[in-house]
Amino acid sequence: MKSLPYFCRGEVIRGFGRGSKELGIPTANFPDSVVDNLPADISTGIYYGWACVGNGDVYKMVMSIGWNPYYKNTKKSMETHIIHKFKEDFYGEMLSVVMVGYIRSEKSYPSLEDLIAAINSDIEQAKVMLDLPENSKLKEDNFFTSTSNSSPVSPSSAASTSQSIINGH
Ligand SMILES: Cc1cc2nc3c(=O)[nH]c(=O)nc-3n(C[C@H](O)[C@H](O)[C@H](O)COP(=O)(O)O)c2cc1C
């Protein structure tokens, strides 16, 4: 995928809330404007990368892009699980991410336990991949320290800002 690493940011919106309640793996959802701006070569599936909320610390993340076949969603979503325990929800805050690499395609699973096991295996894989020098350097990227990552810009302009930032990488 020639668009990787892919930088984008947008406000955290509410999903169905199943991530926390059913899976024990909370996810932060991006608005449609960010989902609709994805380059054509970024296919649906599971990715790993770096993420930061507002102007907070940068953490490892895993992201699912698509229709969640286990739940048969009708709307495409981009859901980020940040590999860190947060004390509170951060709906409405600005989430900045860089998608670094692809792990696998989305699948339906015979049980919720199987889906949870697959996501936990993605998390372990992401941790290892992000420690590689070529991937860990992206944690320090200026994208995460630029002033716009905490300002209340509209998601569409955030997405287009990140498009221009990508070109600089
Ligand atoms: C790393 C990761 C991998 C995922 N893999 C799948 C998958 O293979 N199939 C699927 O149906 N959903 C997958 N999901 C999506 C979860 O089902 C979704 O995050 C959950 O339903 C919560 O969604 P909600 O926040 O909209 O409630 C994945 C999510 C993450 C973070």
The ligand as a Gaussian input file, in Angstrom:
#p B3LYP/6-31G(d) Opt

LIG

0 1
 C       -7.622000      -4.613000      16.121000
 C       -9.068000      -4.847000      15.799000
 C       -9.422000      -5.904000      14.994000
 C      -10.757000      -6.141000      14.677000
 N      -11.083000      -7.198000      13.877000
 C      -12.367000      -7.420000      13.565000
 C      -12.736000      -8.524000      12.717000
 O      -11.907000      -9.286000      12.204000
 N      -14.059000      -8.713000      12.481000
 C      -15.031000      -7.897000      12.990000
 O      -16.194000      -8.119000      12.731000
 N      -14.721000      -6.832000      13.775000
 C      -13.416000      -6.575000      14.063000
 N      -13.085000      -5.511000      14.848000
 C      -14.097000      -4.520000      15.169000
 C      -14.817000      -4.792000      16.461000
 O      -15.840000      -5.694000      16.222000
 C      -15.360000      -3.415000      16.894000
 O      -14.296000      -2.627000      17.307000
 C      -16.401000      -3.556000      17.961000
 O      -17.555000      -4.072000      17.382000
 C      -16.714000      -2.234000      18.625000
 O      -17.364000      -1.376000      17.765000
 P      -18.180000      -0.124000      18.339000
 O      -17.180000       0.769000      19.029000
 O      -18.774000       0.541000      17.124000
 O      -19.214000      -0.633000      19.279000
 C      -11.755000      -5.260000      15.173000
 C      -11.390000      -4.178000      16.004000
 C      -10.066000      -3.957000      16.310000
 C       -9.693000      -2.791000      17.178000

